[in-house]
């Protein structure tokens, strides 16, 4: 920060999703940041791609009605998606703590 120009430094509010309970499965579902937005920690895009791959797999490999496959995706996605949100929040808090510590040195 000492090398930066103060006029070019801006703050922003970063928000993260809170876990939600399962909902009634409909023909439209959610993937990525639409359901489990998280602070930048290098895993958000990977989780969104995991969502897309899982949804695709559930739909193409289905042996039951389409909405059953979407429901199976949603149930699984909610578990790992919000676990990733928690990991990213923990990583961001640790990064912030380290920055504060480094600033006291």
ABEGO torsion letter per residue (X at the ends): XAABBAAABBBBBBBBBBBBBBBBBBABBBBEAAABBBBBAGAAAAAAAAAAAAAAAAAAABABBAAAAAAAAAAAAAAAAAAAAAAAAAAAAAAAAAAAAAAAX
